[in-house]
């Protein structure tokens, strides 16, 4: 009986140690230590093991971006900085790092500006994370319902008029919060942008390997996905031109 108990304790401790050694927190700590010691390839391996287990967070993507930058793999660094910004859109360090690594790739391509209203919407959308927008929407909804109740029980015409306009404004703000949050969430879960991972890839005039190259795009270029046909994406590059690229040449953000 005593031997059975000891065997059970031994197996339990062995399983516990195995689990702990491969837990996301342990692997993240291990990767951070490897990064600090200049073991960038090993750090990338540790971080990617976390991703392979289905875990992701801002720090993980940010550290991967830094690690790839250290080994001069710029397209990968850009990709992971973009992934980090999806989770923390206003993080200044990530935005600075992304801007810097983007300056290291081909800068000859001019960027066509988005329509003004799209720029405004995207700028406001990045104020918070999806969770942040959801929380603000709930708070605004509670405040709006409170204003509506006060409006219904108020007898003064002047206050009733004020509460009506405040309730209407609260309703608009609540709807806006849900709209921006949903738009941001959709951009994360249903990606419509990608990073070109192949050096100097030819952008085709049609979804056919034999078609002519319209132009050549550099690795690390961020493109917008317009449609998909078989193994091809129709894309728009920063200067506004369109073309087709094989799905294996890009990574969806």
SVG drawing of the C-alpha trace seen along z (x, -y; Angstrom):
<svg xmlns="http://www.w3.org/2000/svg" viewBox="-44 -74 68 76">
<polyline fill="none" stroke="black" stroke-width="0.4" points="0.0,0.0 2.8,-2.4 4.7,-1.6 1.5,-2.3 1.1,-5.7 4.8,-6.6 4.5,-5.5 1.4,-7.7 3.1,-10.7 6.2,-10.1 4.0,-9.9 1.9,-13.0 5.1,-15.1 6.5,-13.9 3.4,-14.9 3.2,-18.2 6.8,-19.1 6.3,-18.1 3.2,-20.3 4.9,-23.2 8.0,-23.0 5.8,-23.4 3.3,-25.9 2.9,-29.1 4.1,-31.2 7.2,-29.0 7.9,-29.1 7.4,-32.9 9.8,-33.3 12.3,-31.0 12.0,-32.9 12.5,-36.2 15.7,-34.9 17.0,-33.5 16.3,-36.9 18.2,-38.8 21.1,-36.4 21.2,-37.0 19.9,-33.6 17.4,-34.9 16.8,-31.7 16.1,-29.8 13.8,-32.6 11.8,-32.4 11.5,-28.7 10.2,-29.1 7.7,-31.8 6.4,-29.8 5.9,-26.8 3.4,-28.9 1.6,-29.9 1.5,-26.2 -0.3,-25.5 -3.0,-28.0 -2.0,-30.8 -1.4,-34.4 -1.0,-37.8 0.5,-41.2 3.8,-40.5 4.3,-37.3 3.9,-38.9 5.9,-42.0 8.8,-39.8 8.7,-37.8 8.9,-41.0 11.9,-42.1 13.6,-38.6 13.1,-38.5 14.5,-42.0 17.6,-41.0 18.3,-38.3 17.5,-40.6 14.4,-38.8 12.5,-42.0 9.3,-40.6 8.7,-38.4 9.4,-41.3 6.9,-43.4 4.3,-40.6 4.6,-40.1 4.6,-43.8 1.4,-44.1 -0.1,-41.2 0.9,-42.9 -0.9,-46.1 -4.1,-44.2 -4.2,-43.5 -2.8,-46.8 -3.4,-49.3 -2.1,-52.3 1.2,-50.9 3.8,-53.5 6.8,-51.1 5.3,-48.7 4.2,-51.6 7.8,-53.0 9.4,-49.7 7.0,-48.9 7.7,-52.3 11.4,-51.7 11.5,-48.3 9.2,-49.4 11.8,-52.1 14.3,-49.3 12.4,-47.8 12.0,-49.4 10.8,-53.0 10.4,-53.8 6.7,-52.9 4.5,-55.8 1.5,-55.3 -1.9,-56.2 -4.0,-57.7 -7.2,-56.1 -10.4,-58.0 -10.7,-60.6 -13.8,-59.1 -12.0,-55.7 -8.9,-57.2 -11.2,-58.8 -13.0,-55.5 -9.8,-53.5 -8.1,-56.1 -11.0,-56.1 -11.3,-52.3 -7.7,-52.0 -8.4,-54.0 -9.2,-50.8 -9.0,-47.0 -12.2,-45.0 -12.6,-44.4 -12.1,-48.1 -14.9,-49.0 -17.2,-46.3 -16.7,-47.7 -17.2,-51.3 -20.4,-50.2 -21.8,-48.5 -21.0,-51.5 -22.6,-53.9 -25.7,-51.6 -26.2,-51.7 -25.8,-55.5 -28.2,-55.8 -30.8,-53.6 -30.4,-55.7 -31.1,-58.9 -34.1,-57.3 -35.6,-56.4 -34.9,-59.9 -36.6,-61.3 -39.7,-59.2 -40.1,-60.2 -39.2,-63.8 -42.0,-66.4 -40.1,-69.6 -40.3,-70.3 -36.9,-72.0 -35.2,-69.0 -37.2,-66.6 -36.0,-68.2 -32.4,-68.1 -32.6,-64.5 -34.1,-63.6 -31.1,-65.0 -28.7,-63.4 -30.4,-60.1 -30.3,-60.4 -26.6,-61.3 -25.9,-58.4 -27.7,-56.0 -25.6,-57.3 -22.4,-56.8 -23.4,-53.3 -24.1,-52.3 -20.8,-53.8 -18.9,-51.8 -20.4,-48.6 -19.8,-49.5 -16.1,-50.3 -15.6,-47.3 -17.2,-44.9 -15.3,-46.5 -12.0,-46.0 -12.9,-42.4 -13.8,-41.5 -10.4,-42.9 -8.7,-40.6 -10.7,-37.4 -11.3,-37.8 -8.0,-39.4 -8.1,-41.5 -4.4,-42.5 -1.3,-40.4 2.5,-40.8 4.5,-39.6 7.1,-37.1 8.9,-36.4 11.7,-38.7 10.9,-40.7 7.7,-38.7 6.1,-39.5 2.5,-40.7 0.5,-39.1 -2.1,-40.7 -4.3,-37.6 -4.5,-34.6 -2.2,-32.5 1.5,-31.8 2.0,-32.3 0.5,-35.8 2.6,-38.9 4.0,-40.7 2.4,-44.0 5.1,-45.1 7.4,-43.7 6.8,-44.0 9.4,-43.7 9.2,-41.3 7.7,-43.0 5.2,-45.0 1.7,-45.2 -1.1,-44.6 -4.8,-44.6 -6.7,-41.4 -9.5,-42.2 -10.6,-38.7 -9.5,-35.1 -9.6,-32.7 -8.2,-29.2 -4.6,-29.6 -4.5,-33.3 -5.3,-36.5 -6.3,-39.7 -4.4,-42.4 -3.9,-46.2 -0.4,-47.4 0.2,-50.7 0.5,-52.8 -3.0,-51.8 -2.2,-49.3 -3.9,-46.0 -2.8,-42.5 -2.7,-38.8 -0.3,-36.9 0.0,-33.3 -1.3,-32.6 2.0,-31.0 3.8,-34.3 2.0,-36.1 1.0,-35.7 -2.4,-37.0 -2.3,-39.4"/>
</svg>
